[in-house]
Amino acid sequence: MSDDYADKLLRATVLLSTGKWMMSREEERCFLLVATNPGITVGQLAERARLPQSTVSRHLKALSSRKSIEKRGKFIGIEWSIAAEFGGPEVIDEQIHPINPKQKALFVSENGQTLLSKIRAIHECRDDGPSSTDATD
């Protein structure tokens, strides 16, 4: 493996593990397997990822929904409010499987397509590829 290719892989890994796209290694694997196998079911994904189906389901929940909380209160006559979001953008869409409605078919969402284009740009080393600031976009 050449040093240039190793550098490309490192840049893609940094993109997936920092900033708004932050994912665990197992979540990265699930995302990339869905990207390369559109319409894959949860069971098929678990088999290909070599993970228990319950683990894959937990990862898909993180990849397909953004969590947010908001707390409000009053302290010594002063009203306060705190809002926070957890997780990154939704990168996986879950749809009812066209053949078996009891299963979910998994696809890359619009946000996921944006992430894939950034990964492709790193891999292809185009001039419009991600810069060091892309991880925090």
Chimera marker file (.cmm) of the C-alpha trace (Angstrom):
<marker_set name="trace">
<marker id="1" x="0.000" y="0.000" z="0.000" r="1" g="1" b="0" radius="0.5"/>
<marker id="2" x="1.434" y="3.367" z="-0.996" r="1" g="1" b="0" radius="0.5"/>
<marker id="3" x="1.870" y="6.216" z="1.453" r="1" g="1" b="0" radius="0.5"/>
<marker id="4" x="-0.523" y="8.353" z="-0.642" r="1" g="1" b="0" radius="0.5"/>
<marker id="5" x="-3.276" y="5.744" z="-0.378" r="1" g="1" b="0" radius="0.5"/>
<marker id="6" x="-2.670" y="5.385" z="3.357" r="1" g="1" b="0" radius="0.5"/>
<marker id="7" x="-2.976" y="9.180" z="3.687" r="1" g="1" b="0" radius="0.5"/>
<marker id="8" x="-6.298" y="9.104" z="1.773" r="1" g="1" b="0" radius="0.5"/>
<marker id="9" x="-7.659" y="6.415" z="4.066" r="1" g="1" b="0" radius="0.5"/>
<marker id="10" x="-6.537" y="8.360" z="7.121" r="1" g="1" b="0" radius="0.5"/>
<marker id="11" x="-8.252" y="11.534" z="5.871" r="1" g="1" b="0" radius="0.5"/>
<marker id="12" x="-11.501" y="9.634" z="5.257" r="1" g="1" b="0" radius="0.5"/>
<marker id="13" x="-11.282" y="8.059" z="8.728" r="1" g="1" b="0" radius="0.5"/>
<marker id="14" x="-10.751" y="11.483" z="10.325" r="1" g="1" b="0" radius="0.5"/>
<marker id="15" x="-13.757" y="12.846" z="8.417" r="1" g="1" b="0" radius="0.5"/>
<marker id="16" x="-15.968" y="10.041" z="9.749" r="1" g="1" b="0" radius="0.5"/>
<marker id="17" x="-14.743" y="10.224" z="13.345" r="1" g="1" b="0" radius="0.5"/>
<marker id="18" x="-14.767" y="13.971" z="14.037" r="1" g="1" b="0" radius="0.5"/>
<marker id="19" x="-17.042" y="16.968" z="13.755" r="1" g="1" b="0" radius="0.5"/>
<marker id="20" x="-20.663" y="16.667" z="12.693" r="1" g="1" b="0" radius="0.5"/>
<marker id="21" x="-20.191" y="13.257" z="11.042" r="1" g="1" b="0" radius="0.5"/>
<marker id="22" x="-18.844" y="11.606" z="14.201" r="1" g="1" b="0" radius="0.5"/>
<marker id="23" x="-19.374" y="7.826" z="14.045" r="1" g="1" b="0" radius="0.5"/>
<marker id="24" x="-17.927" y="4.831" z="15.809" r="1" g="1" b="0" radius="0.5"/>
<marker id="25" x="-15.943" y="2.341" z="13.696" r="1" g="1" b="0" radius="0.5"/>
<marker id="26" x="-18.893" y="-0.082" z="13.706" r="1" g="1" b="0" radius="0.5"/>
<marker id="27" x="-21.280" y="2.727" z="12.653" r="1" g="1" b="0" radius="0.5"/>
<marker id="28" x="-18.857" y="3.656" z="9.846" r="1" g="1" b="0" radius="0.5"/>
<marker id="29" x="-18.868" y="0.040" z="8.665" r="1" g="1" b="0" radius="0.5"/>
<marker id="30" x="-22.674" y="-0.125" z="8.740" r="1" g="1" b="0" radius="0.5"/>
<marker id="31" x="-22.971" y="3.179" z="6.859" r="1" g="1" b="0" radius="0.5"/>
<marker id="32" x="-20.515" y="2.108" z="4.162" r="1" g="1" b="0" radius="0.5"/>
<marker id="33" x="-22.183" y="-1.307" z="3.799" r="1" g="1" b="0" radius="0.5"/>
<marker id="34" x="-25.559" y="0.392" z="3.278" r="1" g="1" b="0" radius="0.5"/>
<marker id="35" x="-23.950" y="2.791" z="0.790" r="1" g="1" b="0" radius="0.5"/>
<marker id="36" x="-22.554" y="-0.106" z="-1.237" r="1" g="1" b="0" radius="0.5"/>
<marker id="37" x="-25.697" y="-2.272" z="-0.878" r="1" g="1" b="0" radius="0.5"/>
<marker id="38" x="-28.769" y="0.006" z="-1.264" r="1" g="1" b="0" radius="0.5"/>
<marker id="39" x="-31.956" y="-1.678" z="-0.080" r="1" g="1" b="0" radius="0.5"/>
<marker id="40" x="-30.110" y="-4.093" z="2.219" r="1" g="1" b="0" radius="0.5"/>
<marker id="41" x="-32.185" y="-5.385" z="5.147" r="1" g="1" b="0" radius="0.5"/>
<marker id="42" x="-31.159" y="-5.138" z="8.790" r="1" g="1" b="0" radius="0.5"/>
<marker id="43" x="-30.564" y="-8.909" z="8.937" r="1" g="1" b="0" radius="0.5"/>
<marker id="44" x="-28.389" y="-8.861" z="5.806" r="1" g="1" b="0" radius="0.5"/>
<marker id="45" x="-26.455" y="-5.894" z="7.180" r="1" g="1" b="0" radius="0.5"/>
<marker id="46" x="-25.835" y="-7.699" z="10.473" r="1" g="1" b="0" radius="0.5"/>
<marker id="47" x="-24.548" y="-10.721" z="8.576" r="1" g="1" b="0" radius="0.5"/>
<marker id="48" x="-22.226" y="-8.673" z="6.343" r="1" g="1" b="0" radius="0.5"/>
<marker id="49" x="-20.988" y="-6.515" z="9.209" r="1" g="1" b="0" radius="0.5"/>
<marker id="50" x="-20.440" y="-9.647" z="11.330" r="1" g="1" b="0" radius="0.5"/>
<marker id="51" x="-22.310" y="-8.053" z="14.219" r="1" g="1" b="0" radius="0.5"/>
<marker id="52" x="-25.340" y="-9.142" z="16.256" r="1" g="1" b="0" radius="0.5"/>
<marker id="53" x="-28.604" y="-7.805" z="14.844" r="1" g="1" b="0" radius="0.5"/>
<marker id="54" x="-29.308" y="-5.939" z="18.099" r="1" g="1" b="0" radius="0.5"/>
<marker id="55" x="-25.994" y="-4.086" z="17.751" r="1" g="1" b="0" radius="0.5"/>
<marker id="56" x="-26.729" y="-3.199" z="14.121" r="1" g="1" b="0" radius="0.5"/>
<marker id="57" x="-30.203" y="-1.965" z="15.105" r="1" g="1" b="0" radius="0.5"/>
<marker id="58" x="-28.639" y="0.298" z="17.759" r="1" g="1" b="0" radius="0.5"/>
<marker id="59" x="-26.152" y="1.679" z="15.210" r="1" g="1" b="0" radius="0.5"/>
<marker id="60" x="-28.930" y="2.282" z="12.683" r="1" g="1" b="0" radius="0.5"/>
<marker id="61" x="-30.911" y="4.184" z="15.291" r="1" g="1" b="0" radius="0.5"/>
<marker id="62" x="-27.914" y="6.478" z="15.799" r="1" g="1" b="0" radius="0.5"/>
<marker id="63" x="-27.357" y="6.863" z="12.040" r="1" g="1" b="0" radius="0.5"/>
<marker id="64" x="-30.995" y="7.545" z="11.192" r="1" g="1" b="0" radius="0.5"/>
<marker id="65" x="-32.080" y="9.956" z="13.898" r="1" g="1" b="0" radius="0.5"/>
<marker id="66" x="-30.734" y="13.051" z="15.562" r="1" g="1" b="0" radius="0.5"/>
<marker id="67" x="-31.450" y="13.422" z="19.245" r="1" g="1" b="0" radius="0.5"/>
<marker id="68" x="-32.072" y="16.781" z="20.847" r="1" g="1" b="0" radius="0.5"/>
<marker id="69" x="-32.980" y="17.922" z="24.330" r="1" g="1" b="0" radius="0.5"/>
<marker id="70" x="-34.103" y="21.218" z="25.757" r="1" g="1" b="0" radius="0.5"/>
<marker id="71" x="-34.306" y="22.061" z="29.442" r="1" g="1" b="0" radius="0.5"/>
<marker id="72" x="-35.822" y="25.189" z="30.944" r="1" g="1" b="0" radius="0.5"/>
<marker id="73" x="-35.956" y="26.391" z="34.483" r="1" g="1" b="0" radius="0.5"/>
<marker id="74" x="-35.940" y="29.285" z="36.887" r="1" g="1" b="0" radius="0.5"/>
<marker id="75" x="-33.338" y="29.981" z="39.550" r="1" g="1" b="0" radius="0.5"/>
<marker id="76" x="-33.519" y="32.933" z="41.907" r="1" g="1" b="0" radius="0.5"/>
<marker id="77" x="-35.916" y="34.718" z="39.568" r="1" g="1" b="0" radius="0.5"/>
<marker id="78" x="-33.742" y="34.155" z="36.489" r="1" g="1" b="0" radius="0.5"/>
<marker id="79" x="-35.130" y="32.005" z="33.710" r="1" g="1" b="0" radius="0.5"/>
<marker id="80" x="-32.672" y="29.737" z="31.942" r="1" g="1" b="0" radius="0.5"/>
<marker id="81" x="-32.745" y="27.432" z="28.939" r="1" g="1" b="0" radius="0.5"/>
<marker id="82" x="-30.274" y="24.858" z="27.625" r="1" g="1" b="0" radius="0.5"/>
<marker id="83" x="-30.586" y="23.103" z="24.263" r="1" g="1" b="0" radius="0.5"/>
<marker id="84" x="-28.284" y="20.432" z="22.894" r="1" g="1" b="0" radius="0.5"/>
<marker id="85" x="-28.198" y="18.046" z="19.964" r="1" g="1" b="0" radius="0.5"/>
<marker id="86" x="-26.556" y="14.643" z="20.049" r="1" g="1" b="0" radius="0.5"/>
<marker id="87" x="-25.422" y="12.556" z="17.131" r="1" g="1" b="0" radius="0.5"/>
<marker id="88" x="-24.667" y="13.626" z="13.639" r="1" g="1" b="0" radius="0.5"/>
<marker id="89" x="-26.869" y="14.288" z="10.663" r="1" g="1" b="0" radius="0.5"/>
<marker id="90" x="-29.212" y="11.516" z="9.586" r="1" g="1" b="0" radius="0.5"/>
<marker id="91" x="-27.219" y="9.501" z="7.045" r="1" g="1" b="0" radius="0.5"/>
<marker id="92" x="-29.440" y="6.397" z="6.711" r="1" g="1" b="0" radius="0.5"/>
<marker id="93" x="-33.079" y="6.186" z="5.592" r="1" g="1" b="0" radius="0.5"/>
<marker id="94" x="-35.175" y="3.218" z="6.684" r="1" g="1" b="0" radius="0.5"/>
<marker id="95" x="-38.073" y="2.299" z="4.407" r="1" g="1" b="0" radius="0.5"/>
<marker id="96" x="-40.569" y="-0.558" z="4.329" r="1" g="1" b="0" radius="0.5"/>
<marker id="97" x="-39.086" y="-3.384" z="2.272" r="1" g="1" b="0" radius="0.5"/>
<marker id="98" x="-40.953" y="-3.657" z="-1.071" r="1" g="1" b="0" radius="0.5"/>
<marker id="99" x="-41.156" y="-7.483" z="-0.970" r="1" g="1" b="0" radius="0.5"/>
<marker id="100" x="-41.513" y="-8.157" z="2.758" r="1" g="1" b="0" radius="0.5"/>
<marker id="101" x="-43.304" y="-5.332" z="4.621" r="1" g="1" b="0" radius="0.5"/>
<marker id="102" x="-42.158" y="-6.797" z="7.954" r="1" g="1" b="0" radius="0.5"/>
<marker id="103" x="-38.570" y="-5.836" z="7.101" r="1" g="1" b="0" radius="0.5"/>
<marker id="104" x="-36.830" y="-2.500" z="6.632" r="1" g="1" b="0" radius="0.5"/>
<marker id="105" x="-34.882" y="-1.634" z="3.507" r="1" g="1" b="0" radius="0.5"/>
<marker id="106" x="-31.917" y="0.647" z="4.205" r="1" g="1" b="0" radius="0.5"/>
<marker id="107" x="-30.727" y="3.467" z="1.950" r="1" g="1" b="0" radius="0.5"/>
<marker id="108" x="-28.302" y="6.375" z="2.217" r="1" g="1" b="0" radius="0.5"/>
<marker id="109" x="-30.125" y="9.646" z="2.957" r="1" g="1" b="0" radius="0.5"/>
<marker id="110" x="-29.458" y="13.026" z="1.344" r="1" g="1" b="0" radius="0.5"/>
<marker id="111" x="-27.042" y="13.894" z="4.187" r="1" g="1" b="0" radius="0.5"/>
<marker id="112" x="-25.406" y="10.509" z="3.676" r="1" g="1" b="0" radius="0.5"/>
<marker id="113" x="-24.940" y="11.283" z="-0.027" r="1" g="1" b="0" radius="0.5"/>
<marker id="114" x="-23.167" y="14.512" z="0.966" r="1" g="1" b="0" radius="0.5"/>
<marker id="115" x="-20.855" y="12.535" z="3.228" r="1" g="1" b="0" radius="0.5"/>
<marker id="116" x="-20.203" y="9.970" z="0.480" r="1" g="1" b="0" radius="0.5"/>
<marker id="117" x="-19.267" y="12.728" z="-1.962" r="1" g="1" b="0" radius="0.5"/>
<marker id="118" x="-16.732" y="14.031" z="0.569" r="1" g="1" b="0" radius="0.5"/>
<marker id="119" x="-15.291" y="10.527" z="0.967" r="1" g="1" b="0" radius="0.5"/>
<marker id="120" x="-15.117" y="10.095" z="-2.833" r="1" g="1" b="0" radius="0.5"/>
<marker id="121" x="-13.362" y="13.458" z="-3.150" r="1" g="1" b="0" radius="0.5"/>
<marker id="122" x="-10.743" y="12.318" z="-0.640" r="1" g="1" b="0" radius="0.5"/>
<marker id="123" x="-10.319" y="9.008" z="-2.456" r="1" g="1" b="0" radius="0.5"/>
<marker id="124" x="-9.993" y="10.709" z="-5.841" r="1" g="1" b="0" radius="0.5"/>
<marker id="125" x="-7.831" y="13.560" z="-4.424" r="1" g="1" b="0" radius="0.5"/>
<marker id="126" x="-9.653" y="16.182" z="-6.442" r="1" g="1" b="0" radius="0.5"/>
<marker id="127" x="-8.951" y="19.866" z="-5.911" r="1" g="1" b="0" radius="0.5"/>
<marker id="128" x="-12.468" y="20.329" z="-4.545" r="1" g="1" b="0" radius="0.5"/>
<marker id="129" x="-11.880" y="17.609" z="-1.947" r="1" g="1" b="0" radius="0.5"/>
<marker id="130" x="-12.338" y="18.099" z="1.771" r="1" g="1" b="0" radius="0.5"/>
<marker id="131" x="-10.051" y="20.427" z="3.590" r="1" g="1" b="0" radius="0.5"/>
<marker id="132" x="-9.094" y="20.286" z="7.235" r="1" g="1" b="0" radius="0.5"/>
<marker id="133" x="-12.184" y="22.375" z="8.036" r="1" g="1" b="0" radius="0.5"/>
<marker id="134" x="-14.620" y="19.838" z="6.531" r="1" g="1" b="0" radius="0.5"/>
<marker id="135" x="-14.559" y="17.727" z="9.658" r="1" g="1" b="0" radius="0.5"/>
<marker id="136" x="-16.193" y="20.539" z="11.605" r="1" g="1" b="0" radius="0.5"/>
<marker id="137" x="-18.698" y="21.734" z="8.961" r="1" g="1" b="0" radius="0.5"/>
<link id1="1" id2="2" r="1" g="1" b="0" radius="0.2"/>
<link id1="2" id2="3" r="1" g="1" b="0" radius="0.2"/>
<link id1="3" id2="4" r="1" g="1" b="0" radius="0.2"/>
<link id1="4" id2="5" r="1" g="1" b="0" radius="0.2"/>
<link id1="5" id2="6" r="1" g="1" b="0" radius="0.2"/>
<link id1="6" id2="7" r="1" g="1" b="0" radius="0.2"/>
<link id1="7" id2="8" r="1" g="1" b="0" radius="0.2"/>
<link id1="8" id2="9" r="1" g="1" b="0" radius="0.2"/>
<link id1="9" id2="10" r="1" g="1" b="0" radius="0.2"/>
<link id1="10" id2="11" r="1" g="1" b="0" radius="0.2"/>
<link id1="11" id2="12" r="1" g="1" b="0" radius="0.2"/>
<link id1="12" id2="13" r="1" g="1" b="0" radius="0.2"/>
<link id1="13" id2="14" r="1" g="1" b="0" radius="0.2"/>
<link id1="14" id2="15" r="1" g="1" b="0" radius="0.2"/>
<link id1="15" id2="16" r="1" g="1" b="0" radius="0.2"/>
<link id1="16" id2="17" r="1" g="1" b="0" radius="0.2"/>
<link id1="17" id2="18" r="1" g="1" b="0" radius="0.2"/>
<link id1="18" id2="19" r="1" g="1" b="0" radius="0.2"/>
<link id1="19" id2="20" r="1" g="1" b="0" radius="0.2"/>
<link id1="20" id2="21" r="1" g="1" b="0" radius="0.2"/>
<link id1="21" id2="22" r="1" g="1" b="0" radius="0.2"/>
<link id1="22" id2="23" r="1" g="1" b="0" radius="0.2"/>
<link id1="23" id2="24" r="1" g="1" b="0" radius="0.2"/>
<link id1="24" id2="25" r="1" g="1" b="0" radius="0.2"/>
<link id1="25" id2="26" r="1" g="1" b="0" radius="0.2"/>
<link id1="26" id2="27" r="1" g="1" b="0" radius="0.2"/>
<link id1="27" id2="28" r="1" g="1" b="0" radius="0.2"/>
<link id1="28" id2="29" r="1" g="1" b="0" radius="0.2"/>
<link id1="29" id2="30" r="1" g="1" b="0" radius="0.2"/>
<link id1="30" id2="31" r="1" g="1" b="0" radius="0.2"/>
<link id1="31" id2="32" r="1" g="1" b="0" radius="0.2"/>
<link id1="32" id2="33" r="1" g="1" b="0" radius="0.2"/>
<link id1="33" id2="34" r="1" g="1" b="0" radius="0.2"/>
<link id1="34" id2="35" r="1" g="1" b="0" radius="0.2"/>
<link id1="35" id2="36" r="1" g="1" b="0" radius="0.2"/>
<link id1="36" id2="37" r="1" g="1" b="0" radius="0.2"/>
<link id1="37" id2="38" r="1" g="1" b="0" radius="0.2"/>
<link id1="38" id2="39" r="1" g="1" b="0" radius="0.2"/>
<link id1="39" id2="40" r="1" g="1" b="0" radius="0.2"/>
<link id1="40" id2="41" r="1" g="1" b="0" radius="0.2"/>
<link id1="41" id2="42" r="1" g="1" b="0" radius="0.2"/>
<link id1="42" id2="43" r="1" g="1" b="0" radius="0.2"/>
<link id1="43" id2="44" r="1" g="1" b="0" radius="0.2"/>
<link id1="44" id2="45" r="1" g="1" b="0" radius="0.2"/>
<link id1="45" id2="46" r="1" g="1" b="0" radius="0.2"/>
<link id1="46" id2="47" r="1" g="1" b="0" radius="0.2"/>
<link id1="47" id2="48" r="1" g="1" b="0" radius="0.2"/>
<link id1="48" id2="49" r="1" g="1" b="0" radius="0.2"/>
<link id1="49" id2="50" r="1" g="1" b="0" radius="0.2"/>
<link id1="50" id2="51" r="1" g="1" b="0" radius="0.2"/>
<link id1="51" id2="52" r="1" g="1" b="0" radius="0.2"/>
<link id1="52" id2="53" r="1" g="1" b="0" radius="0.2"/>
<link id1="53" id2="54" r="1" g="1" b="0" radius="0.2"/>
<link id1="54" id2="55" r="1" g="1" b="0" radius="0.2"/>
<link id1="55" id2="56" r="1" g="1" b="0" radius="0.2"/>
<link id1="56" id2="57" r="1" g="1" b="0" radius="0.2"/>
<link id1="57" id2="58" r="1" g="1" b="0" radius="0.2"/>
<link id1="58" id2="59" r="1" g="1" b="0" radius="0.2"/>
<link id1="59" id2="60" r="1" g="1" b="0" radius="0.2"/>
<link id1="60" id2="61" r="1" g="1" b="0" radius="0.2"/>
<link id1="61" id2="62" r="1" g="1" b="0" radius="0.2"/>
<link id1="62" id2="63" r="1" g="1" b="0" radius="0.2"/>
<link id1="63" id2="64" r="1" g="1" b="0" radius="0.2"/>
<link id1="64" id2="65" r="1" g="1" b="0" radius="0.2"/>
<link id1="65" id2="66" r="1" g="1" b="0" radius="0.2"/>
<link id1="66" id2="67" r="1" g="1" b="0" radius="0.2"/>
<link id1="67" id2="68" r="1" g="1" b="0" radius="0.2"/>
<link id1="68" id2="69" r="1" g="1" b="0" radius="0.2"/>
<link id1="69" id2="70" r="1" g="1" b="0" radius="0.2"/>
<link id1="70" id2="71" r="1" g="1" b="0" radius="0.2"/>
<link id1="71" id2="72" r="1" g="1" b="0" radius="0.2"/>
<link id1="72" id2="73" r="1" g="1" b="0" radius="0.2"/>
<link id1="73" id2="74" r="1" g="1" b="0" radius="0.2"/>
<link id1="74" id2="75" r="1" g="1" b="0" radius="0.2"/>
<link id1="75" id2="76" r="1" g="1" b="0" radius="0.2"/>
<link id1="76" id2="77" r="1" g="1" b="0" radius="0.2"/>
<link id1="77" id2="78" r="1" g="1" b="0" radius="0.2"/>
<link id1="78" id2="79" r="1" g="1" b="0" radius="0.2"/>
<link id1="79" id2="80" r="1" g="1" b="0" radius="0.2"/>
<link id1="80" id2="81" r="1" g="1" b="0" radius="0.2"/>
<link id1="81" id2="82" r="1" g="1" b="0" radius="0.2"/>
<link id1="82" id2="83" r="1" g="1" b="0" radius="0.2"/>
<link id1="83" id2="84" r="1" g="1" b="0" radius="0.2"/>
<link id1="84" id2="85" r="1" g="1" b="0" radius="0.2"/>
<link id1="85" id2="86" r="1" g="1" b="0" radius="0.2"/>
<link id1="86" id2="87" r="1" g="1" b="0" radius="0.2"/>
<link id1="87" id2="88" r="1" g="1" b="0" radius="0.2"/>
<link id1="88" id2="89" r="1" g="1" b="0" radius="0.2"/>
<link id1="89" id2="90" r="1" g="1" b="0" radius="0.2"/>
<link id1="90" id2="91" r="1" g="1" b="0" radius="0.2"/>
<link id1="91" id2="92" r="1" g="1" b="0" radius="0.2"/>
<link id1="92" id2="93" r="1" g="1" b="0" radius="0.2"/>
<link id1="93" id2="94" r="1" g="1" b="0" radius="0.2"/>
<link id1="94" id2="95" r="1" g="1" b="0" radius="0.2"/>
<link id1="95" id2="96" r="1" g="1" b="0" radius="0.2"/>
<link id1="96" id2="97" r="1" g="1" b="0" radius="0.2"/>
<link id1="97" id2="98" r="1" g="1" b="0" radius="0.2"/>
<link id1="98" id2="99" r="1" g="1" b="0" radius="0.2"/>
<link id1="99" id2="100" r="1" g="1" b="0" radius="0.2"/>
<link id1="100" id2="101" r="1" g="1" b="0" radius="0.2"/>
<link id1="101" id2="102" r="1" g="1" b="0" radius="0.2"/>
<link id1="102" id2="103" r="1" g="1" b="0" radius="0.2"/>
<link id1="103" id2="104" r="1" g="1" b="0" radius="0.2"/>
<link id1="104" id2="105" r="1" g="1" b="0" radius="0.2"/>
<link id1="105" id2="106" r="1" g="1" b="0" radius="0.2"/>
<link id1="106" id2="107" r="1" g="1" b="0" radius="0.2"/>
<link id1="107" id2="108" r="1" g="1" b="0" radius="0.2"/>
<link id1="108" id2="109" r="1" g="1" b="0" radius="0.2"/>
<link id1="109" id2="110" r="1" g="1" b="0" radius="0.2"/>
<link id1="110" id2="111" r="1" g="1" b="0" radius="0.2"/>
<link id1="111" id2="112" r="1" g="1" b="0" radius="0.2"/>
<link id1="112" id2="113" r="1" g="1" b="0" radius="0.2"/>
<link id1="113" id2="114" r="1" g="1" b="0" radius="0.2"/>
<link id1="114" id2="115" r="1" g="1" b="0" radius="0.2"/>
<link id1="115" id2="116" r="1" g="1" b="0" radius="0.2"/>
<link id1="116" id2="117" r="1" g="1" b="0" radius="0.2"/>
<link id1="117" id2="118" r="1" g="1" b="0" radius="0.2"/>
<link id1="118" id2="119" r="1" g="1" b="0" radius="0.2"/>
<link id1="119" id2="120" r="1" g="1" b="0" radius="0.2"/>
<link id1="120" id2="121" r="1" g="1" b="0" radius="0.2"/>
<link id1="121" id2="122" r="1" g="1" b="0" radius="0.2"/>
<link id1="122" id2="123" r="1" g="1" b="0" radius="0.2"/>
<link id1="123" id2="124" r="1" g="1" b="0" radius="0.2"/>
<link id1="124" id2="125" r="1" g="1" b="0" radius="0.2"/>
<link id1="125" id2="126" r="1" g="1" b="0" radius="0.2"/>
<link id1="126" id2="127" r="1" g="1" b="0" radius="0.2"/>
<link id1="127" id2="128" r="1" g="1" b="0" radius="0.2"/>
<link id1="128" id2="129" r="1" g="1" b="0" radius="0.2"/>
<link id1="129" id2="130" r="1" g="1" b="0" radius="0.2"/>
<link id1="130" id2="131" r="1" g="1" b="0" radius="0.2"/>
<link id1="131" id2="132" r="1" g="1" b="0" radius="0.2"/>
<link id1="132" id2="133" r="1" g="1" b="0" radius="0.2"/>
<link id1="133" id2="134" r="1" g="1" b="0" radius="0.2"/>
<link id1="134" id2="135" r="1" g="1" b="0" radius="0.2"/>
<link id1="135" id2="136" r="1" g="1" b="0" radius="0.2"/>
<link id1="136" id2="137" r="1" g="1" b="0" radius="0.2"/>
</marker_set>
